[in-house]
Amino acid sequence: MVEQVCADPDSAPISPKLRALLRIAAAVQRTGQAVTPELIDAARAEGATDVELHDTVLIAAAFCMLNRYVDGLGTVAPTDPSLYQASVPRIVASGYSTANRGR
């Protein structure tokens, strides 16, 4: 489902409310000023609460900031999901800190 949502949220099997909130998140990704009263009204019409609207904007903005931070540091992220899966045992055993490796 995640792949469907990423490819085309308008046809993905998600609720109309989530679809409206994702439109707001996409607007935040472009610029906060792209969050229009029309987008907010559309989400409210689908049942979105003030808390859900706030959380959507906050989470989208936080991800934008963190992505820019990581990109600015030149961090390399593998695109092959199996590489992440392979690191799970090490993270479970030692945590995320490189200082704990080999213990």
For each residue, the residues with C-beta under 8 A, 3 or more apart:
1: 4 5 12 13 14
2: 5 6
3: 6 7
4: 1 7 8 11 12 13
5: 1 2 8 9 12 14 22
6: 2 3 9
7: 3 4 12
8: 4 5 11 12
9: 5 6 12 14 19 22 23
10: 19
11: 4 8
12: 1 4 5 7 8 9 19
13: 1 4
14: 1 5 9 18 19 22
15: 18 19 46
16: 19 20 46
17: 20 21 43 46 47 48 52
18: 14 15 21 22
19: 9 10 12 14 15 16 22 23 46
20: 16 17 23 24 39 42 43 45 46 48
21: 17 18 24 25 43 48 52 53 56
22: 5 9 14 18 19 25 26
23: 9 19 20 26 27 39 42 43
24: 20 21 27 28 35 39 40 43 53 56 57 60
25: 21 22 28 29 56 57 59 60
26: 22 23 29 30 60
27: 23 24 30 31 34 35 36 39
28: 24 25 31 32 34 35 56 57 60 61 64
29: 25 26 60 64
30: 26 27 34
31: 27 28 34
32: 28 35 57 61
33:
34: 27 28 30 31
35: 24 27 28 32 39 40 57
36: 27 39 40
37: 40 41
38: 41 42
39: 20 23 24 27 35 36 42 43
40: 24 35 36 37 43 44 53
41: 37 38 44 45
42: 20 23 38 39 45 46
43: 17 20 21 23 24 39 40 46 48 52 53 56
44: 40 41 47 48 53
45: 20 41 42
46: 15 16 17 19 20 42 43
47: 17 44
48: 17 20 21 43 44 52 53 56
49: 52 53
50: 53 54
51: 54 55
52: 17 21 43 48 49 55 56
53: 21 24 40 43 44 48 49 50 56 57
54: 50 51 57 58
55: 51 52 58 59
56: 21 24 25 28 43 48 52 53 59 60
57: 24 25 28 32 35 53 54 60 61
58: 54 55 61 62
59: 25 55 56 62 63
60: 24 25 26 28 29 56 57 63 64
61: 28 32 57 58 64 65
62: 58 59 65 66
63: 59 60 66 67
64: 28 29 60 61 67 68
65: 61 62 68 69
66: 62 63 69 70
67: 63 64 70 71
68: 64 65 71 72
69: 65 66 72 73
70: 66 67 73 75 77
71: 67 68 74 75
72: 68 69
73: 69 70
74: 71
75: 70 71
76:
77: 70
78: 83 84
79:
80: 83
81: 84 85
82: 85 86
83: 78 80 86 87
84: 78 81 87 88
85: 81 82 88
86: 82 83 89
87: 83 84 90 91
88: 84 85 91 92
89: 86 92 93
90: 87 93 94 101
91: 87 88 94 95 96
92: 88 89
93: 89 90
94: 90 91 97 100 101 103
95: 91 100
96: 91
97: 94 100 101
98: 101
99:
100: 94 95 97 103
101: 90 94 97 98
102:
103: 94 100
